Amino acid sequence: MNQTRNFLLIALIAVAYFLFMAWEKDYMMPPPAPAAAASAAGVPDAQSGATPSVSNATGDHASSSLVTVTTDLLRLTIDTRGGSIVHSELLDYPVTPRTKKDPNPAPVTLFDNSDAHYFVAQNGLVSSSDADAADQPNHLAVFQSVQADYTLAAGQSELDVPLTWQDAKGVKVTKTYRFTRGSYVVALDQKIDNGGSTPWQGNAYTQLLRTEPSHDGNWLTNMSNPEVRSFQGAAWYTGEKFEKLSFKDLGEPKDKLDASFKGGWAAMLRLYFFAAWIPPADETASYSTDTVNPGSAHPRYLIRTMGPTISVAPGQSADTKARLYVGPNQQGQLDAVAPGLDLTIDYGMFKAIAVPMHGILSFLHSIVKNWGLAIILLVLLIKGVTWKLTAMQFRSGAKMRKLQPRIQALKERYGDDKVKLQQAQMELYKKEKVNPMAGCLPVLITMPVFFALLYVLEYSLELRQASFLWIPDLSAHDPYYILPVIFAAVQIGTQLLNPAVGMDPAQAKMMKVMPLIFSVMFAFYPAGLCLYYAVNGLVGLGQQWWITHHVEREDAAAKSA
């Protein structure tokens, strides 16, 4: 297997993979969602509006209000109906890079209660001793807040935001959100004070409700949008295993989650950012998924956790706790929040390669302080480690090309007698000390590295809006398409060093168009990936040129001896 066939194999696999991902996003639309199943344990379905009209405990039709909370990292909006978090802004992460023209761009929004981008965090209590759902402190009940605005002041380490609810029977619930400086974790405490004459019994639950993002444009334009290419949907951790479901699969009854486990969490993922409800690690919680408003223009997908039964005697009180993470995918830091939370950065089957590659890239960045330079150093490091292996591949390819006229002569000599032809070829290889399979091993290494690096460069939060020379964002495509052109030029140079000797006409034609195909493909993919492969190609081209000429000098010296 010579160098040109290796390149052809890599190219075909990569192109097929990328085109299929893009095509699937646009044309493999999910089927109509089935009717939603009955709500678990009496939890009411979320309403389609931001503030649904339900009766409060006293029977009045109360309207809710909005409470704004600002910390050093977050700006959130809490709806007093249910105490749901209906809007959140990540203050350290602008939507677009900061520039002189726009030094303060809008921050990234994660939670959003608009219909087209609906994504909210809800929680509540559901009583098993009261059949009246309108008279329960669930996510539809109206709570009271003493303030409309809360701000974490300078020098203040924590900020509590209390919300209260009380029914006519004397049961009072105080829902308190606690915000901590420097943290994206929001602690939730729901305290139940039973001032009535009968026991209160029920369950606490938390849930995330989100609609699938719309993807505008055709599949070619969507290829350049990392948000479209990346996974979006629900995910959970069982305490031992990480699992996830795309929005398409969340609508399938057979794929619905319905399980109980301890030490887990439930999340909704998007590129670079996510939200997750984390129950207490020592509690066994029930987890489920569902579809709300199926068949509508914007169906909503739900993942819920339900805690164990709570019993509160008259005159007694009880607390139930949970934590909400709402923030960025900070690799290497999330497991400190909850076990398994680092898995929300899902590299799939390439995790074993991608995680250490990310670690090496981060280390190199700590030295040079620029992600573009770190990628170049990563190329040189990998080339150094695989130098002998690649040299063996190039040397084998050079010798194989020199044998092509003799191999062609053997084909003409033996005609259709494939057995004798194979025996003759093997004798020739043995005599000339050529291993035709020497080029296969580098391919086996190159392909996993290629896809692992794609995941690292596309999913790593650190590369988001990281600039390098003329490139404002290494996680997005090259705005001037300079790197794809460089890569195409490198591939043309590689072909000149690998003339299509002995290759059938179809393969030869394919090789000629591969630089164009790869250039088009890289034009839509992260500039960081294109930078890696442009530099990798340049170094490889130089190595191949040196080895090819070294082999030619060795042959010339052998002939003159």
C-alpha positions as CSV (number, residue, x, y, z in Angstrom):
1,M,0.0,0.0,0.0
2,N,1.8,3.2,-1.2
3,Q,1.4,6.7,0.0
4,T,-1.1,7.8,-2.6
5,R,-3.5,4.9,-1.7
6,N,-3.1,5.8,2.0
7,F,-4.1,9.4,1.2
8,L,-7.0,8.3,-0.9
9,L,-8.3,6.1,1.8
10,I,-8.1,8.8,4.4
11,A,-9.7,11.3,2.1
12,L,-12.6,9.1,1.1
13,I,-13.4,8.1,4.7
14,A,-13.1,11.7,6.0
15,V,-15.2,13.3,3.3
16,A,-17.9,10.6,3.6
17,Y,-18.0,11.1,7.3
18,F,-18.2,14.9,7.2
19,L,-20.8,15.0,4.4
20,F,-23.0,12.4,6.2
21,M,-22.9,14.5,9.4
22,A,-24.0,17.6,7.6
23,W,-26.7,15.9,5.5
24,E,-28.1,14.1,8.5
25,K,-28.6,17.4,10.4
26,D,-30.7,18.9,7.6
27,Y,-32.6,16.0,6.0
28,M,-32.9,13.3,8.7
29,M,-35.7,15.2,10.5
30,P,-37.2,13.6,13.5
31,P,-40.6,12.0,13.1
32,P,-43.7,13.6,14.7
33,A,-43.4,13.1,18.4
34,P,-45.9,10.8,20.1
35,A,-48.4,12.0,22.6
36,A,-46.8,12.7,26.0
37,A,-47.3,10.1,28.6
38,A,-48.9,11.0,31.9
39,S,-46.8,13.1,34.2
40,A,-44.7,11.2,36.7
41,A,-45.9,11.1,40.2
42,G,-48.5,13.8,39.7
43,V,-46.0,16.4,38.4
44,P,-48.0,18.7,36.1
45,D,-46.8,19.2,32.5
46,A,-45.2,22.5,31.8
47,Q,-47.5,24.9,30.0
48,S,-46.7,26.3,26.6
49,G,-46.6,29.9,27.8
50,A,-44.0,31.5,30.0
51,T,-46.6,32.3,32.7
52,P,-49.4,29.9,32.6
53,S,-52.7,30.8,34.3
54,V,-53.3,28.5,37.3
55,S,-54.9,29.0,40.6
56,N,-52.8,29.7,43.7
57,A,-53.4,28.2,47.1
58,T,-56.1,30.7,48.1
59,G,-58.0,30.3,44.9
60,D,-57.1,33.7,43.4
61,H,-55.8,34.0,39.9
62,A,-52.4,35.4,40.8
63,S,-49.9,36.6,38.3
64,S,-46.2,36.0,38.7
65,S,-43.4,38.5,38.7
66,L,-39.7,38.3,37.6
67,V,-36.7,38.5,39.9
68,T,-33.3,39.4,38.6
69,V,-30.1,38.0,40.2
70,T,-26.7,39.3,39.2
71,T,-23.4,37.7,40.4
72,D,-19.8,38.1,39.2
73,L,-20.4,35.3,36.6
74,L,-24.2,35.1,36.0
75,R,-27.2,37.2,35.4
76,L,-30.4,35.2,35.9
77,T,-34.1,35.8,35.8
78,I,-36.3,33.8,38.2
79,D,-40.1,33.6,37.6
80,T,-42.0,33.6,40.9
81,R,-44.4,31.1,39.2
82,G,-42.7,28.0,40.5
83,G,-39.4,29.7,41.1
84,S,-38.3,28.6,37.7
85,I,-35.1,30.0,36.2
86,V,-36.3,31.3,32.8
87,H,-33.3,33.3,31.6
88,S,-29.6,33.2,32.2
89,E,-26.6,35.1,30.8
90,L,-23.0,34.0,31.2
91,L,-21.2,37.3,31.7
92,D,-17.7,36.1,30.9
93,Y,-18.6,34.6,27.6
94,P,-19.6,37.0,24.8
95,V,-21.6,35.8,21.8
96,T,-19.1,37.5,19.4
97,P,-15.4,38.2,20.0
98,R,-14.6,41.5,21.7
99,T,-13.2,44.1,19.3
100,K,-12.4,47.8,19.3
101,K,-15.7,48.5,17.5
102,D,-17.6,46.3,19.9
103,P,-15.7,46.0,23.2
104,N,-18.8,44.8,25.1
105,P,-20.8,42.3,23.0
106,A,-23.9,40.6,24.5
107,P,-23.2,37.7,26.7
108,V,-24.1,34.1,25.9
109,T,-27.7,33.2,26.8
110,L,-28.3,29.7,28.1
111,F,-31.8,29.7,29.6
112,D,-34.4,31.5,27.5
113,N,-38.2,31.6,27.9
114,S,-38.9,32.7,24.3
115,D,-41.0,30.2,22.3
116,A,-38.4,29.6,19.6
117,H,-35.5,29.1,22.0
118,Y,-37.3,27.8,25.1
119,F,-35.0,26.4,27.7
120,V,-35.8,26.7,31.5
121,A,-34.9,25.0,34.8
122,Q,-37.9,24.1,36.9
123,N,-38.4,22.5,40.3
124,G,-41.0,22.0,42.9
125,L,-42.8,19.7,45.4
126,V,-45.7,17.5,44.6
127,S,-47.9,16.2,47.4
128,S,-49.1,12.6,47.4
129,S,-51.6,13.5,50.1
130,D,-53.4,16.3,48.2
131,A,-55.2,15.5,45.0
132,D,-55.6,19.1,44.1
133,A,-52.6,19.9,41.8
134,A,-53.5,23.6,41.9
135,D,-52.9,23.6,45.6
136,Q,-49.3,22.3,45.6
137,P,-45.9,24.1,45.6
138,N,-45.0,22.7,42.2
139,H,-43.5,24.6,39.3
140,L,-46.9,26.2,38.4
141,A,-47.5,27.6,41.9
142,V,-47.0,31.3,42.5
143,F,-44.3,32.1,45.1
144,Q,-43.6,35.5,46.8
145,S,-40.4,37.4,46.7
146,V,-39.5,40.4,48.9
147,Q,-37.3,41.9,46.3
148,A,-37.3,42.2,42.5
149,D,-33.5,42.5,42.2
150,Y,-30.6,40.8,44.0
151,T,-26.9,41.6,43.4
152,L,-23.8,39.9,44.8
153,A,-22.0,42.9,46.2
154,A,-18.3,43.5,46.1
155,G,-16.6,41.5,48.9
156,Q,-19.8,39.3,49.4
157,S,-19.1,35.6,48.9
158,E,-22.7,34.3,48.9
159,L,-26.1,35.6,48.0
160,D,-29.4,34.0,49.1
161,V,-32.6,34.6,47.2
162,P,-35.7,33.3,49.1
163,L,-39.1,32.6,47.7
164,T,-42.1,31.6,49.8
165,W,-45.5,29.8,49.3
166,Q,-48.2,28.9,51.7
167,D,-51.5,27.1,51.4
168,A,-54.7,27.5,53.3
169,K,-53.9,24.4,55.4
170,G,-50.8,25.9,57.0
171,V,-48.1,24.3,54.9
172,K,-45.4,26.7,54.1
173,V,-42.6,26.2,51.6
174,T,-39.5,28.4,51.5
175,K,-37.5,27.9,48.3
176,T,-34.0,29.4,48.6
177,Y,-31.4,29.8,45.8
178,R,-27.9,30.3,47.0
179,F,-25.3,31.9,44.7
180,T,-21.6,31.7,45.4
181,R,-18.9,34.0,44.1
182,G,-16.8,32.5,41.3
183,S,-19.1,29.5,40.9
184,Y,-21.6,28.5,38.2
185,V,-23.3,26.2,40.7
186,V,-26.6,27.4,42.2
187,A,-27.7,25.6,45.4
188,L,-31.4,25.0,45.9
189,D,-33.0,24.4,49.3
190,Q,-36.8,23.7,49.6
191,K,-37.9,23.9,53.2
192,I,-41.3,22.5,54.2
193,D,-42.9,23.8,57.4
194,N,-46.0,21.9,58.3
195,G,-48.2,24.3,60.3
196,G,-51.3,22.3,59.6
197,S,-53.0,19.5,61.5
198,T,-52.4,16.6,59.1
199,P,-49.1,15.1,57.9
200,W,-47.7,16.3,54.6
201,Q,-46.2,13.7,52.3
202,G,-44.7,14.2,48.8
203,N,-41.6,14.3,46.6
204,A,-39.3,17.0,45.4
205,Y,-38.4,17.1,41.7
206,T,-36.2,19.1,39.4
207,Q,-36.4,19.2,35.6
208,L,-35.0,20.9,32.5
209,L,-37.3,21.7,29.6
210,R,-36.0,22.7,26.2
211,T,-37.1,23.0,22.6
212,E,-34.8,21.9,19.8
213,P,-32.8,24.7,18.2
214,S,-33.9,25.6,14.7
215,H,-31.3,25.2,12.0
216,D,-31.7,27.8,9.2
217,G,-29.9,27.5,5.9
218,N,-28.9,24.6,3.7
219,W,-26.6,21.8,4.6
220,L,-23.5,23.6,3.1
221,T,-24.0,26.7,5.3
222,N,-24.8,24.6,8.3
223,M,-21.5,22.8,7.9
224,S,-19.7,26.0,8.9
225,N,-21.8,26.3,12.1
226,P,-20.3,24.3,14.9
227,E,-23.6,24.6,16.9
228,V,-25.4,22.6,14.2
229,R,-22.7,19.9,13.9
230,S,-22.3,19.3,17.6
231,F,-24.6,17.2,19.8
232,Q,-27.5,18.8,21.4
233,G,-30.0,17.0,23.6
234,A,-30.4,15.4,27.0
235,A,-27.7,13.6,29.0
236,W,-27.5,11.8,32.3
237,Y,-25.0,10.0,34.6
238,T,-26.0,6.9,36.5
239,G,-23.2,7.1,38.9
240,E,-21.2,4.7,36.7
241,K,-22.2,5.4,33.1
242,F,-22.7,8.5,30.9
243,E,-25.6,8.4,28.5
244,K,-27.3,10.9,26.2
245,L,-30.2,11.2,23.8
246,S,-30.5,13.7,20.9
247,F,-33.7,15.6,20.4
248,K,-34.6,13.3,17.6
249,D,-34.4,10.3,19.9
250,L,-36.1,12.0,22.8
251,G,-39.3,11.8,20.8
252,E,-39.1,8.1,20.5
253,P,-41.1,6.1,23.1
254,K,-38.6,3.2,23.0
255,D,-35.7,5.5,23.9
256,K,-37.4,7.2,26.9
257,L,-35.4,7.3,30.1
258,D,-37.2,5.7,33.1
259,A,-34.7,4.5,35.8
260,S,-33.6,5.1,39.4
261,F,-30.0,5.4,40.6
262,K,-27.8,7.1,43.2
263,G,-25.0,9.6,42.6
264,G,-26.2,10.8,39.2
265,W,-27.3,13.9,37.5
266,A,-29.5,15.1,34.5
267,A,-28.5,17.6,31.9
268,M,-29.3,19.4,28.7
269,L,-26.2,19.9,26.5
270,R,-25.2,22.3,23.8
271,L,-21.9,23.3,22.3
272,Y,-19.5,24.8,25.0
273,F,-22.3,25.3,27.6
274,F,-24.8,23.2,29.5
275,A,-27.2,23.0,32.5
276,A,-27.5,20.1,34.9
277,W,-29.6,19.3,37.9
278,I,-27.6,17.4,40.5
279,P,-29.5,15.7,43.3
280,P,-27.7,14.9,46.6
281,A,-25.2,12.1,46.0
282,D,-26.5,9.9,48.8
283,E,-30.1,9.9,47.5
284,T,-31.6,7.5,45.0
285,A,-33.5,9.6,42.5
286,S,-35.9,8.6,39.7
287,Y,-35.0,9.9,36.2
288,S,-37.3,10.2,33.3
289,T,-37.6,12.0,29.9
290,D,-40.8,13.1,28.1
291,T,-42.1,15.3,25.3
292,V,-44.3,18.3,26.0
293,N,-46.6,19.8,23.3
294,P,-45.8,17.1,20.7
295,G,-46.8,18.0,17.2
296,S,-46.5,21.7,17.8
297,A,-44.2,24.0,15.9
298,H,-41.8,24.0,18.9
299,P,-42.2,20.7,20.9
300,R,-40.4,20.7,24.2
301,Y,-38.3,18.0,25.6
302,L,-38.0,17.3,29.3
303,I,-35.6,15.5,31.6
304,R,-36.6,15.1,35.2
305,T,-35.3,13.9,38.5
306,M,-37.7,12.8,41.3
307,G,-36.4,12.5,44.8
308,P,-37.5,10.0,47.5
309,T,-40.7,10.5,49.5
310,I,-40.7,13.1,52.2
311,S,-43.0,13.0,55.2
312,V,-43.5,16.0,57.5
313,A,-45.6,15.6,60.6
314,P,-47.7,18.5,61.9
315,G,-45.5,21.1,63.6
316,Q,-42.4,19.7,62.0
317,S,-40.2,20.8,59.1
318,A,-38.0,19.1,56.5
319,D,-35.5,20.2,53.8
320,T,-34.8,18.9,50.4
321,K,-31.7,20.0,48.4
322,A,-30.4,20.0,44.9
323,R,-27.8,21.9,42.9
324,L,-28.0,23.4,39.4
325,Y,-25.0,23.9,37.2
326,V,-25.5,26.5,34.6
327,G,-22.3,27.5,32.8
328,P,-19.5,26.5,30.5
329,N,-17.9,23.2,29.7
330,Q,-14.7,23.7,31.6
331,Q,-12.7,20.5,30.9
332,G,-10.8,19.2,33.9
333,Q,-12.9,21.2,36.4
334,L,-16.4,19.8,36.3
335,D,-15.7,16.5,38.1
336,A,-15.0,18.7,41.2
337,V,-18.7,19.8,41.0
338,A,-20.1,16.3,40.6
339,P,-18.6,13.0,39.6
340,G,-18.9,12.3,35.9
341,L,-19.7,15.9,35.0
342,D,-16.6,16.1,32.9
343,L,-18.2,13.6,30.6
344,T,-20.5,16.3,29.2
345,I,-17.6,17.1,27.0
346,D,-18.2,13.9,25.0
347,Y,-15.4,12.8,22.7
348,G,-17.2,9.5,22.0
349,M,-15.1,6.6,20.9
350,F,-12.0,8.8,20.5
351,K,-12.0,9.9,24.2
352,A,-8.8,7.8,24.9
353,I,-6.9,9.9,22.4
354,A,-8.8,13.2,22.6
355,V,-8.5,13.7,26.4
356,P,-4.6,13.4,26.6
357,M,-4.4,15.4,23.3
358,H,-6.4,18.2,25.0
359,G,-4.1,18.0,28.0
360,I,-1.0,18.3,25.9
361,L,-2.5,21.2,23.9
362,S,-3.3,23.0,27.1
363,F,0.2,22.5,28.4
364,L,1.7,23.8,25.2
365,H,-0.6,26.8,25.5
366,S,0.6,27.5,29.0
367,I,4.1,27.9,27.5
368,V,3.4,30.0,24.4
369,K,0.2,31.7,25.5
370,N,-1.5,31.4,22.1
371,W,-3.7,28.5,20.9
372,G,-2.5,28.8,17.3
373,L,1.1,28.4,18.3
374,A,0.1,25.6,20.6
375,I,-1.5,23.8,17.7
376,I,1.7,24.2,15.6
377,L,3.8,22.9,18.5
378,L,1.4,19.9,18.8
379,V,2.0,19.2,15.1
380,L,5.8,19.2,15.6
381,L,5.5,17.1,18.7
382,I,3.4,14.4,17.0
383,K,5.7,14.5,14.0
384,G,8.7,14.0,16.2
385,V,7.1,11.0,18.0
386,T,6.0,9.4,14.7
387,W,9.1,10.4,12.7
388,K,10.6,7.0,12.3
389,L,7.3,5.4,11.6
390,T,6.5,8.0,8.9
391,A,10.0,7.7,7.5
392,M,9.5,4.0,7.1
393,Q,6.3,4.7,5.2
394,F,7.9,7.2,2.9
395,R,10.9,5.0,2.3
396,S,8.7,2.1,1.5
397,G,6.7,4.2,-0.9
398,A,9.8,5.5,-2.7
399,K,11.1,2.0,-3.2
400,M,7.7,0.8,-4.3
401,R,7.6,3.5,-7.0
402,K,11.0,2.4,-8.3
403,L,9.7,-1.2,-8.6
404,Q,6.6,-0.3,-10.5
405,P,8.1,-0.9,-14.0
406,R,9.3,-4.4,-12.9
407,I,5.9,-5.1,-11.3
408,Q,4.2,-4.1,-14.6
409,A,6.5,-6.4,-16.5
410,L,5.5,-9.3,-14.1
411,K,1.8,-8.5,-14.8
412,E,2.4,-8.7,-18.5
413,R,4.4,-11.9,-18.1
414,Y,1.9,-13.9,-16.0
415,G,-1.3,-12.4,-17.4
416,D,-4.3,-13.8,-15.5
417,D,-2.4,-16.3,-13.4
418,K,-2.8,-14.4,-10.2
419,V,-1.2,-17.1,-8.0
420,K,2.1,-17.0,-9.9
421,L,1.9,-13.2,-10.2
422,Q,1.6,-12.9,-6.4
423,Q,4.4,-15.4,-5.8
424,A,6.7,-13.4,-8.2
425,Q,5.8,-10.1,-6.6
426,M,6.6,-11.5,-3.1
427,E,10.0,-12.8,-4.4
428,L,10.7,-9.4,-5.9
429,Y,9.8,-7.6,-2.6
430,K,11.9,-10.0,-0.6
431,K,14.9,-9.6,-2.9
432,E,14.7,-5.7,-2.9
433,K,13.9,-5.7,0.9
434,V,10.6,-3.9,0.4
435,N,7.6,-4.3,2.7
436,P,4.4,-3.4,0.7
437,M,2.4,-3.2,4.0
438,A,4.7,-0.7,5.6
439,G,2.4,2.2,4.8
440,C,-0.7,0.7,6.5
441,L,0.4,1.3,10.1
442,P,0.6,5.1,9.8
443,V,-2.9,5.1,8.4
444,L,-4.2,3.2,11.4
445,I,-2.6,5.9,13.6
446,T,-3.6,8.9,11.4
447,M,-7.3,8.3,11.3
448,P,-8.0,8.1,15.0
449,V,-5.8,11.2,15.6
450,F,-7.6,13.0,12.8
451,F,-11.1,12.5,14.3
452,A,-9.9,12.9,17.9
453,L,-8.3,16.2,17.0
454,L,-11.5,17.3,15.3
455,Y,-13.4,16.8,18.5
456,V,-10.8,18.5,20.6
457,L,-10.7,21.6,18.4
458,E,-14.4,21.8,18.0
459,Y,-15.5,21.0,21.5
460,S,-12.8,22.7,23.6
461,L,-14.2,25.8,25.2
462,E,-10.7,27.3,25.3
463,L,-10.4,27.6,21.6
464,R,-13.8,29.4,21.3
465,Q,-13.0,32.9,20.0
466,A,-9.2,32.2,20.4
467,S,-7.4,34.3,17.7
468,F,-4.3,33.6,15.7
469,L,-2.8,36.0,13.1
470,W,-5.7,36.8,10.7
471,I,-8.1,34.2,12.3
472,P,-10.4,35.7,15.0
473,D,-11.8,32.3,16.1
474,L,-9.9,29.0,15.8
475,S,-13.1,27.1,16.6
476,A,-14.8,28.6,13.5
477,H,-13.8,28.4,9.8
478,D,-11.0,30.5,8.3
479,P,-12.8,33.8,7.3
480,Y,-10.4,34.3,4.3
481,Y,-9.9,30.6,3.4
482,I,-6.2,31.0,3.4
483,L,-5.5,27.8,5.3
484,P,-7.7,25.6,3.0
485,V,-5.7,27.0,0.0
486,I,-2.4,26.2,1.7
487,F,-3.6,22.7,2.5
488,A,-4.6,22.2,-1.1
489,A,-1.2,23.4,-2.3
490,V,0.5,20.9,0.1
491,Q,-1.6,18.0,-1.3
492,I,-0.7,19.0,-4.8
493,G,3.0,19.0,-3.8
494,T,2.5,15.6,-2.2
495,Q,1.0,14.2,-5.5
496,L,4.0,15.5,-7.5
497,L,6.2,13.5,-5.2
498,N,3.9,10.5,-5.6
499,P,3.2,10.1,-9.3
500,A,0.3,7.7,-10.0
501,V,2.5,4.9,-11.3
502,G,0.6,1.6,-11.4
503,M,-2.6,3.2,-10.2
504,D,-5.8,2.5,-12.2
505,P,-7.3,5.4,-14.1
506,A,-10.2,5.8,-11.7
507,Q,-7.9,6.2,-8.7
508,A,-5.7,8.5,-10.6
509,K,-8.6,10.8,-11.4
510,M,-9.8,10.7,-7.9
511,M,-6.3,11.7,-6.6
512,K,-6.3,14.8,-8.8
513,V,-9.6,16.1,-7.4
514,M,-8.9,15.3,-3.7
515,P,-7.0,18.5,-3.0
516,L,-10.1,20.5,-4.2
517,I,-12.5,18.3,-2.2
518,F,-10.4,18.7,1.0
519,S,-10.1,22.4,0.5
520,V,-13.9,22.7,0.2
521,M,-14.3,20.5,3.3
522,F,-11.8,22.4,5.4
523,A,-13.4,25.7,4.3
524,F,-16.3,24.9,6.6
525,Y,-14.5,23.3,9.5
526,P,-12.6,24.8,12.4
527,A,-9.6,26.9,11.4
528,G,-7.7,25.2,14.2
529,L,-8.1,21.9,12.5
530,C,-7.2,23.3,9.2
531,L,-4.1,25.0,10.8
532,Y,-3.1,21.6,12.2
533,Y,-3.3,19.8,8.9
534,A,-1.8,22.6,6.9
535,V,1.3,22.6,9.1
536,N,1.3,18.8,9.3
537,G,1.2,18.6,5.5
538,L,4.0,21.1,5.1
539,V,6.2,19.2,7.6
540,G,5.2,15.8,6.0
541,L,6.0,17.2,2.5
542,G,9.4,18.3,3.6
543,Q,10.1,14.9,5.3
544,Q,8.9,13.0,2.2
545,W,11.0,15.1,-0.1
546,W,14.1,14.6,2.0
547,I,13.6,10.8,2.3
548,T,12.7,10.4,-1.4
549,H,15.9,12.2,-2.5
550,H,17.9,10.3,0.2
551,V,16.7,7.0,-1.3
552,E,17.6,8.1,-4.8
553,R,21.1,9.1,-3.6
554,E,21.5,5.6,-2.0
555,D,20.5,3.9,-5.2
556,A,22.9,6.1,-7.2
557,A,25.7,5.3,-4.8
558,A,24.9,1.6,-5.0
559,K,25.0,1.6,-8.8
560,S,28.3,3.4,-8.9
561,A,29.9,1.1,-6.4
